[in-house]
Amino acid sequence: MAQQRYAPREFRRRLKQRQHVLGTFIKIPTSHTIEIVGLAGFDFVMIDMEHGTFDRGTLDIACLAARAAGVAAVVRVPEANASTIMAALDCGANGIMVPHCTNAEKARAIAAACRHRGGVRGFGTTTRAGNYGGVAGPDHIAEADATIACIAMIEDAAALDNLESIAAVDGIDAFFIGRGDLSAALGAVGVKAAVARITGAARKADMPTIALVSSRDDARVMHDLGVAAFLHSNDQNLLKSAAERAVREYGDPTAW
């Protein structure tokens, strides 16, 4: 049976309803990898402006590629900057993920940057998000505020004592569990305890959580903690793994 495909604008609803969604990080600033993984059946791509090499021009093309492939585009911006967030949303992103959300004050700034009503997102319909002027202003505002996902990355030890207040901020839709940075700060034992605290606070607040997983066993563990949205690998590693497998299988004809 063919996998059901959902419109990209449904991403926020599916995330908040804890439906299983699968994504991958996109680090290479080209349209092709996004089209490939979108057509393969991923639910969303996480376009990485923090550790990738995207600028405004390549981000615009990436969001266009996601739209062409029918996959939701979420952008990890490098910092909680309202103009950067606005640019990503104007390009047509379906969601924003912001690193290093350590307290409620920063969470409120992130949420405000993603919203028109009650927020500070700049208004403009002559963008891809506004169908280049094809959507009436009030309709554009209502649609954007209803469908843009706003995700806070919890990846600092300083955030762990503020989880409840961050989760209580109106407009923060989900936590991303940043195990990489937490592991660097806390070590293997500390990060396990931190993950338990983050997922526990999210469940208490009835908030979804997102995690980058390394294997199916890892995904099962995270699923048991309440995670329903998963990121698997990234375009660079997917390409690298396929290339290395090809070399193993075909690189030595004496082994055929």
C-alpha positions in Angstrom: 0.0 0.0 0.0 1.4 3.4 -1.0 2.3 5.7 1.9 -0.2 8.5 2.4 1.3 11.9 1.6 0.2 15.1 3.5 0.3 18.7 2.4 3.4 20.5 3.8 1.0 23.0 5.6 -0.2 20.0 7.7 3.1 19.6 9.4 2.3 21.7 12.4 -1.0 20.0 13.0 0.6 16.6 12.7 3.4 17.5 15.0 1.1 18.8 17.7 -1.2 15.8 17.4 1.8 13.5 17.9 1.5 11.8 14.6 4.6 10.0 13.5 6.6 12.2 11.2 10.1 11.5 9.7 12.6 14.0 8.5 16.3 14.4 7.7 18.7 17.3 7.9 19.7 19.1 4.7 23.2 20.6 4.8 24.1 20.8 1.1 22.8 24.0 -0.4 21.2 22.5 -3.5 17.6 21.7 -4.6 18.4 18.2 -5.7 18.8 16.5 -2.3 15.6 18.0 -1.0 13.7 16.8 -4.1 15.2 13.3 -3.7 14.4 12.8 -0.1 11.0 14.4 -0.5 10.0 12.2 -3.4 11.4 9.2 -1.4 8.6 9.8 1.2 10.1 11.8 4.0 7.5 14.0 5.8 9.8 17.0 6.3 13.3 18.3 5.7 15.3 20.3 8.3 17.2 22.9 6.2 20.3 23.6 8.3 21.4 27.3 8.3 23.2 26.8 11.6 25.8 24.2 10.6 25.1 24.1 6.8 26.2 26.7 4.3 22.9 28.2 3.3 22.5 31.9 2.6 19.3 33.7 1.7 19.6 32.8 -2.0 20.2 29.1 -1.5 17.5 29.0 1.3 15.0 30.4 -1.2 15.9 27.6 -3.7 15.7 25.0 -0.9 12.2 26.1 0.1 11.1 26.0 -3.6 12.5 22.5 -4.0 10.6 21.4 -0.9 7.4 22.8 -2.3 8.0 21.1 -5.6 8.6 17.7 -3.9 5.6 18.1 -1.6 7.6 17.9 1.6 7.4 20.2 4.6 10.4 22.6 4.9 11.6 23.5 8.4 14.5 25.8 8.8 17.0 25.6 11.6 18.1 29.2 11.8 21.5 30.0 13.3 20.1 32.2 16.1 17.0 33.8 17.5 17.0 36.7 15.1 13.6 38.1 14.0 14.8 39.2 10.6 16.4 35.8 9.8 13.3 34.0 10.9 11.1 36.3 8.8 13.3 35.7 5.8 12.9 32.0 6.1 9.2 32.2 6.5 8.9 34.6 3.5 10.8 32.0 1.4 7.9 29.6 2.2 9.2 27.6 5.2 6.6 25.6 7.1 8.4 25.8 10.4 11.4 27.3 12.2 13.7 25.6 14.7 15.9 27.9 16.9 19.0 26.7 18.8 20.0 27.3 22.4 16.6 28.2 23.9 17.6 28.5 27.5 14.8 30.4 29.2 11.3 31.7 28.8 12.4 35.1 27.7 14.2 33.7 24.7 11.3 31.4 24.0 8.9 34.3 23.9 11.2 36.1 21.4 11.3 33.0 19.2 7.5 32.6 19.3 6.9 36.3 18.6 9.2 36.2 15.5 7.1 33.4 14.0 3.7 35.1 14.5 1.9 38.1 13.1 -0.9 38.4 15.6 0.6 38.9 19.0 4.1 38.7 17.5 6.6 40.7 15.6 6.8 38.9 12.2 7.0 41.5 9.5 4.0 41.6 7.1 4.4 41.1 3.4 2.4 39.2 0.8 4.6 39.7 -2.2 6.6 36.6 -1.3 6.4 32.9 -1.9 4.6 32.6 1.4 2.0 35.0 0.2 1.7 33.5 -3.3 3.4 36.7 -4.6 0.4 38.9 -3.7 -2.2 36.3 -4.6 -3.5 36.0 -1.0 -5.4 38.7 0.8 -3.6 40.2 3.7 -6.0 38.9 6.5 -6.0 35.4 4.9 -2.2 35.3 4.7 -1.9 36.3 8.4 -4.5 33.7 9.5 -3.0 30.9 7.4 0.6 31.7 8.5 -0.2 32.0 12.2 -2.2 28.7 12.1 0.3 26.6 10.2 3.9 27.7 11.0 5.6 25.4 13.5 7.8 27.0 16.1 10.4 24.6 17.6 12.8 25.4 20.5 16.0 23.5 20.7 16.8 22.3 24.3 20.5 21.7 24.1 22.1 23.5 27.1 22.4 22.6 30.7 21.1 26.1 31.6 17.8 25.2 30.0 17.1 22.2 32.1 16.0 24.2 35.2 13.7 26.3 32.9 11.8 23.6 31.0 8.4 24.2 32.6 8.5 27.9 32.0 9.7 27.5 28.4 7.0 24.9 27.7 4.4 27.4 29.0 5.3 30.0 26.5 2.4 30.5 24.1 3.5 29.8 20.5 6.2 27.3 21.2 5.0 24.1 19.5 7.6 21.6 20.3 11.0 20.8 21.9 13.9 19.5 19.9 16.1 17.4 22.2 19.7 18.5 21.3 21.6 15.4 22.5 24.8 16.4 20.7 25.4 19.7 22.6 24.0 18.2 25.8 26.4 15.2 25.5 29.3 17.6 25.0 28.3 19.5 28.2 27.1 16.7 30.4 28.7 13.4 29.2 26.9 10.2 28.4 25.3 9.7 31.9 24.3 13.3 32.2 22.6 13.5 28.8 20.5 10.4 29.6 19.2 12.1 32.7 18.7 15.4 30.7 16.6 13.6 28.0 14.4 12.1 30.8 13.9 15.6 32.2 13.1 17.1 28.8 10.6 14.5 27.7 9.0 14.5 31.2 8.5 18.2 31.1 7.1 18.0 27.6 4.6 15.3 28.5 3.5 17.3 31.5 2.9 20.3 29.3 1.3 18.2 26.6 4.0 19.3 24.2 5.5 17.2 21.4 9.2 16.4 21.2 11.5 15.9 18.3 14.8 13.9 18.3 17.6 13.1 16.0 18.0 9.3 16.2 21.0 7.1 15.2 19.3 3.7 14.8 15.9 1.9 15.0 16.8 0.8 18.5 17.5 4.4 19.5 14.2 5.5 17.9 12.4 2.9 20.0 13.9 4.2 23.2 13.0 7.8 22.3 9.5 6.7 21.2 9.0 5.1 24.6 9.8 8.5 26.2 7.1 10.1 24.1 8.9 11.3 21.0 6.8 11.1 17.9 8.8 13.2 15.4 12.1 11.9 14.3 15.1 13.1 12.3 17.3 10.5 10.7 20.8 11.4 9.5 21.4 14.2 6.9 21.9 14.4 3.2 25.7 14.3 3.5 25.7 11.1 5.5 23.0 9.5 3.4 25.2 10.1 0.3 28.3 9.0 2.1 26.8 5.8 3.3 25.5 4.9 -0.2 28.9 5.7 -1.7 30.8 3.6 0.8 28.4 0.7 0.3 29.0 0.9 -3.5 32.8 0.9 -3.0 32.5 -2.2 -0.7 30.3 -4.0 -3.2 31.9 -3.1 -6.5 35.3 -1.7 -5.7 37.2 -5.0 -5.8 36.2 -7.2 -8.8 38.1 -10.1 -7.3 35.5 -10.3 -4.5 32.5 -10.6 -6.9 
